[in-house]
Amino acid sequence: MAVPKKKVSKMKRNIHKSTWKKKASIKTQKALSLAKSNIKNFKLNKKGFLAAEVAER
């Protein structure tokens, strides 16, 4: 049988939210950094597709 849980205080709720948001923020920063570094390794060719640069020299 379902039993209601105790109410979580505003302070605890805010602490939980802030830690969740910090973790999400760190993950988004890492993902953005990775995407930026990947963009530097690719270039747009005439057909509009991304292709890895080939060292011809």
Backbone atoms as SQL, in Angstrom:
CREATE TABLE atoms (id INTEGER PRIMARY KEY, chain TEXT, resi INTEGER, resn TEXT, atom TEXT, x REAL, y REAL, z REAL);
INSERT INTO atoms VALUES
  (1, 'A', 1, 'MET', 'N', 0.839, -1.173, 0.000),
  (2, 'A', 1, 'MET', 'CA', 0.000, 0.000, 0.000),
  (3, 'A', 1, 'MET', 'C', 0.891, 1.246, 0.000),
  (4, 'A', 2, 'ALA', 'N', 0.535, 2.229, -0.818),
  (5, 'A', 2, 'ALA', 'CA', 1.330, 3.452, -0.926),
  (6, 'A', 2, 'ALA', 'C', 1.170, 4.321, 0.311),
  (7, 'A', 3, 'VAL', 'N', 2.297, 4.816, 0.785),
  (8, 'A', 3, 'VAL', 'CA', 2.294, 5.677, 1.971),
  (9, 'A', 3, 'VAL', 'C', 2.947, 6.995, 1.588),
  (10, 'A', 4, 'PRO', 'N', 2.325, 8.123, 1.939),
  (11, 'A', 4, 'PRO', 'CA', 2.941, 9.408, 1.597),
  (12, 'A', 4, 'PRO', 'C', 4.272, 9.598, 2.318),
  (13, 'A', 5, 'LYS', 'N', 5.213, 10.220, 1.618),
  (14, 'A', 5, 'LYS', 'CA', 6.520, 10.475, 2.212),
  (15, 'A', 5, 'LYS', 'C', 6.492, 11.784, 2.980),
  (16, 'A', 6, 'LYS', 'N', 7.513, 11.978, 3.815),
  (17, 'A', 6, 'LYS', 'CA', 7.612, 13.225, 4.565),
  (18, 'A', 6, 'LYS', 'C', 7.940, 14.366, 3.616),
  (19, 'A', 7, 'LYS', 'N', 7.493, 15.553, 3.966),
  (20, 'A', 7, 'LYS', 'CA', 7.742, 16.725, 3.140),
  (21, 'A', 7, 'LYS', 'C', 9.223, 17.106, 3.210),
  (22, 'A', 8, 'VAL', 'N', 9.789, 17.444, 2.049),
  (23, 'A', 8, 'VAL', 'CA', 11.180, 17.884, 1.984),
  (24, 'A', 8, 'VAL', 'C', 11.203, 19.395, 2.181),
  (25, 'A', 9, 'SER', 'N', 12.096, 19.859, 3.039),
  (26, 'A', 9, 'SER', 'CA', 12.174, 21.293, 3.317),
  (27, 'A', 9, 'SER', 'C', 12.648, 22.057, 2.079),
  (28, 'A', 10, 'LYS', 'N', 12.360, 23.350, 2.043),
  (29, 'A', 10, 'LYS', 'CA', 12.771, 24.185, 0.915),
  (30, 'A', 10, 'LYS', 'C', 14.285, 24.199, 0.770),
  (31, 'A', 11, 'MET', 'N', 14.985, 24.238, 1.894),
  (32, 'A', 11, 'MET', 'CA', 16.441, 24.275, 1.852),
  (33, 'A', 11, 'MET', 'C', 16.997, 22.995, 1.223),
  (34, 'A', 12, 'LYS', 'N', 16.504, 21.846, 1.656),
  (35, 'A', 12, 'LYS', 'CA', 16.964, 20.573, 1.094),
  (36, 'A', 12, 'LYS', 'C', 16.622, 20.479, -0.389),
  (37, 'A', 13, 'ARG', 'N', 15.417, 20.919, -0.738),
  (38, 'A', 13, 'ARG', 'CA', 14.991, 20.878, -2.133),
  (39, 'A', 13, 'ARG', 'C', 15.915, 21.740, -2.992),
  (40, 'A', 14, 'ASN', 'N', 16.246, 22.932, -2.506),
  (41, 'A', 14, 'ASN', 'CA', 17.121, 23.827, -3.260),
  (42, 'A', 14, 'ASN', 'C', 18.538, 23.266, -3.379),
  (43, 'A', 15, 'ILE', 'N', 19.005, 22.604, -2.324),
  (44, 'A', 15, 'ILE', 'CA', 20.328, 21.975, -2.373),
  (45, 'A', 15, 'ILE', 'C', 20.344, 20.882, -3.437),
  (46, 'A', 16, 'HIS', 'N', 19.311, 20.039, -3.452),
  (47, 'A', 16, 'HIS', 'CA', 19.234, 18.966, -4.442),
  (48, 'A', 16, 'HIS', 'C', 19.180, 19.533, -5.857),
  (49, 'A', 17, 'LYS', 'N', 18.384, 20.578, -6.056),
  (50, 'A', 17, 'LYS', 'CA', 18.277, 21.181, -7.386),
  (51, 'A', 17, 'LYS', 'C', 19.600, 21.780, -7.829),
  (52, 'A', 18, 'SER', 'N', 20.281, 22.476, -6.903),
  (53, 'A', 18, 'SER', 'CA', 21.531, 23.134, -7.281),
  (54, 'A', 18, 'SER', 'C', 22.614, 22.117, -7.624),
  (55, 'A', 19, 'THR', 'N', 22.685, 21.000, -6.893),
  (56, 'A', 19, 'THR', 'CA', 23.688, 19.983, -7.225),
  (57, 'A', 19, 'THR', 'C', 23.372, 19.341, -8.570),
  (58, 'A', 20, 'TRP', 'N', 22.096, 19.108, -8.851),
  (59, 'A', 20, 'TRP', 'CA', 21.701, 18.537, -10.138),
  (60, 'A', 20, 'TRP', 'C', 22.069, 19.494, -11.271),
  (61, 'A', 21, 'LYS', 'N', 21.805, 20.791, -11.057),
  (62, 'A', 21, 'LYS', 'CA', 22.116, 21.785, -12.088),
  (63, 'A', 21, 'LYS', 'C', 23.618, 21.928, -12.297),
  (64, 'A', 22, 'LYS', 'N', 24.408, 21.834, -11.218),
  (65, 'A', 22, 'LYS', 'CA', 25.867, 21.914, -11.352),
  (66, 'A', 22, 'LYS', 'C', 26.390, 20.752, -12.182),
  (67, 'A', 23, 'LYS', 'N', 25.896, 19.552, -11.906),
  (68, 'A', 23, 'LYS', 'CA', 26.329, 18.380, -12.667),
  (69, 'A', 23, 'LYS', 'C', 25.966, 18.526, -14.143),
  (70, 'A', 24, 'ALA', 'N', 24.750, 19.001, -14.406),
  (71, 'A', 24, 'ALA', 'CA', 24.306, 19.188, -15.789),
  (72, 'A', 24, 'ALA', 'C', 25.150, 20.247, -16.477),
  (73, 'A', 25, 'SER', 'N', 25.480, 21.311, -15.766),
  (74, 'A', 25, 'SER', 'CA', 26.290, 22.389, -16.328),
  (75, 'A', 25, 'SER', 'C', 27.679, 21.892, -16.708),
  (76, 'A', 26, 'ILE', 'N', 28.285, 21.103, -15.844),
  (77, 'A', 26, 'ILE', 'CA', 29.620, 20.567, -16.117),
  (78, 'A', 26, 'ILE', 'C', 29.591, 19.660, -17.344),
  (79, 'A', 27, 'LYS', 'N', 28.561, 18.826, -17.442),
  (80, 'A', 27, 'LYS', 'CA', 28.464, 17.917, -18.589),
  (81, 'A', 27, 'LYS', 'C', 28.246, 18.683, -19.891),
  (82, 'A', 28, 'THR', 'N', 27.437, 19.756, -19.854),
  (83, 'A', 28, 'THR', 'CA', 27.217, 20.533, -21.072),
  (84, 'A', 28, 'THR', 'C', 28.486, 21.256, -21.490),
  (85, 'A', 29, 'GLN', 'N', 29.259, 21.755, -20.525),
  (86, 'A', 29, 'GLN', 'CA', 30.519, 22.421, -20.853),
  (87, 'A', 29, 'GLN', 'C', 31.495, 21.446, -21.502),
  (88, 'A', 30, 'LYS', 'N', 31.569, 20.236, -20.978),
  (89, 'A', 30, 'LYS', 'CA', 32.463, 19.227, -21.551),
  (90, 'A', 30, 'LYS', 'C', 32.021, 18.848, -22.963),
  (91, 'A', 31, 'ALA', 'N', 30.712, 18.695, -23.154),
  (92, 'A', 31, 'ALA', 'CA', 30.198, 18.329, -24.476),
  (93, 'A', 31, 'ALA', 'C', 30.459, 19.438, -25.489),
  (94, 'A', 32, 'LEU', 'N', 30.275, 20.687, -25.077),
  (95, 'A', 32, 'LEU', 'CA', 30.518, 21.820, -25.968),
  (96, 'A', 32, 'LEU', 'C', 31.994, 21.910, -26.327),
  (97, 'A', 33, 'SER', 'N', 32.851, 21.701, -25.356),
  (98, 'A', 33, 'SER', 'CA', 34.292, 21.730, -25.598),
  (99, 'A', 33, 'SER', 'C', 34.697, 20.641, -26.587),
  (100, 'A', 34, 'LEU', 'N', 34.146, 19.455, -26.407),
  (101, 'A', 34, 'LEU', 'CA', 34.441, 18.348, -27.313),
  (102, 'A', 34, 'LEU', 'C', 33.949, 18.658, -28.725),
  (103, 'A', 35, 'ALA', 'N', 32.761, 19.227, -28.830),
  (104, 'A', 35, 'ALA', 'CA', 32.210, 19.581, -30.142),
  (105, 'A', 35, 'ALA', 'C', 33.079, 20.627, -30.833),
  (106, 'A', 36, 'LYS', 'N', 33.539, 21.615, -30.076),
  (107, 'A', 36, 'LYS', 'CA', 34.397, 22.653, -30.659),
  (108, 'A', 36, 'LYS', 'C', 35.707, 22.062, -31.164),
  (109, 'A', 37, 'SER', 'N', 36.288, 21.148, -30.398),
  (110, 'A', 37, 'SER', 'CA', 37.548, 20.543, -30.831),
  (111, 'A', 37, 'SER', 'C', 37.333, 19.665, -32.058),
  (112, 'A', 38, 'ASN', 'N', 36.183, 19.001, -32.146),
  (113, 'A', 38, 'ASN', 'CA', 35.896, 18.172, -33.317),
  (114, 'A', 38, 'ASN', 'C', 35.678, 19.017, -34.558),
  (115, 'A', 39, 'ILE', 'N', 35.076, 20.187, -34.397),
  (116, 'A', 39, 'ILE', 'CA', 34.829, 21.068, -35.538),
  (117, 'A', 39, 'ILE', 'C', 36.148, 21.521, -36.152),
  (118, 'A', 40, 'LYS', 'N', 37.152, 21.748, -35.313),
  (119, 'A', 40, 'LYS', 'CA', 38.453, 22.185, -35.816),
  (120, 'A', 40, 'LYS', 'C', 39.105, 21.119, -36.684),
  (121, 'A', 41, 'ASN', 'N', 38.779, 19.857, -36.442),
  (122, 'A', 41, 'ASN', 'CA', 39.393, 18.758, -37.191),
  (123, 'A', 41, 'ASN', 'C', 38.664, 18.451, -38.501),
  (124, 'A', 42, 'PHE', 'N', 37.535, 19.080, -38.739),
  (125, 'A', 42, 'PHE', 'CA', 36.763, 18.835, -39.950),
  (126, 'A', 42, 'PHE', 'C', 36.646, 20.107, -40.769),
  (127, 'A', 43, 'LYS', 'N', 36.472, 19.947, -42.059),
  (128, 'A', 43, 'LYS', 'CA', 36.220, 21.108, -42.906),
  (129, 'A', 43, 'LYS', 'C', 35.068, 20.781, -43.851),
  (130, 'A', 44, 'LEU', 'N', 34.426, 21.808, -44.366),
  (131, 'A', 44, 'LEU', 'CA', 33.282, 21.648, -45.246),
  (132, 'A', 44, 'LEU', 'C', 33.773, 21.563, -46.686),
  (133, 'A', 45, 'ASN', 'N', 33.413, 20.491, -47.389),
  (134, 'A', 45, 'ASN', 'CA', 33.826, 20.404, -48.787),
  (135, 'A', 45, 'ASN', 'C', 32.737, 20.998, -49.687),
  (136, 'A', 46, 'LYS', 'N', 32.934, 20.989, -50.988),
  (137, 'A', 46, 'LYS', 'CA', 32.028, 21.660, -51.922),
  (138, 'A', 46, 'LYS', 'C', 30.623, 21.063, -51.921),
  (139, 'A', 47, 'LYS', 'N', 30.489, 19.781, -51.619),
  (140, 'A', 47, 'LYS', 'CA', 29.183, 19.131, -51.623),
  (141, 'A', 47, 'LYS', 'C', 28.387, 19.422, -50.359),
  (142, 'A', 48, 'GLY', 'N', 29.027, 20.012, -49.352),
  (143, 'A', 48, 'GLY', 'CA', 28.323, 20.345, -48.129),
  (144, 'A', 48, 'GLY', 'C', 28.470, 19.312, -47.031),
  (145, 'A', 49, 'PHE', 'N', 29.285, 18.305, -47.275),
  (146, 'A', 49, 'PHE', 'CA', 29.501, 17.290, -46.253),
  (147, 'A', 49, 'PHE', 'C', 30.761, 17.614, -45.467),
  (148, 'A', 50, 'LEU', 'N', 30.762, 17.192, -44.227),
  (149, 'A', 50, 'LEU', 'CA', 31.959, 17.362, -43.415),
  (150, 'A', 50, 'LEU', 'C', 32.913, 16.211, -43.697),
  (151, 'A', 51, 'ALA', 'N', 34.142, 16.549, -43.970),
  (152, 'A', 51, 'ALA', 'CA', 35.137, 15.520, -44.242),
  (153, 'A', 51, 'ALA', 'C', 36.402, 15.843, -43.466),
  (154, 'A', 52, 'ALA', 'N', 37.076, 14.813, -43.026),
  (155, 'A', 52, 'ALA', 'CA', 38.327, 15.013, -42.291),
  (156, 'A', 52, 'ALA', 'C', 39.381, 15.559, -43.246),
  (157, 'A', 53, 'GLU', 'N', 40.206, 16.457, -42.719),
  (158, 'A', 53, 'GLU', 'CA', 41.269, 17.022, -43.539),
  (159, 'A', 53, 'GLU', 'C', 42.313, 15.948, -43.816),
  (160, 'A', 54, 'VAL', 'N', 42.777, 15.916, -45.054),
  (161, 'A', 54, 'VAL', 'CA', 43.790, 14.949, -45.438),
  (162, 'A', 54, 'VAL', 'C', 45.092, 15.707, -45.650),
  (163, 'A', 55, 'ALA', 'N', 46.126, 15.270, -44.985),
  (164, 'A', 55, 'ALA', 'CA', 47.434, 15.916, -45.132),
  (165, 'A', 55, 'ALA', 'C', 48.043, 15.457, -46.450),
  (166, 'A', 56, 'GLU', 'N', 48.141, 16.373, -47.408),
  (167, 'A', 56, 'GLU', 'CA', 48.665, 16.030, -48.722),
  (168, 'A', 56, 'GLU', 'C', 50.162, 16.272, -48.807),
  (169, 'A', 57, 'ARG', 'N', 50.742, 16.901, -47.853),
  (170, 'A', 57, 'ARG', 'CA', 52.165, 17.232, -47.906),
  (171, 'A', 57, 'ARG', 'C', 52.980, 16.317, -47.070);
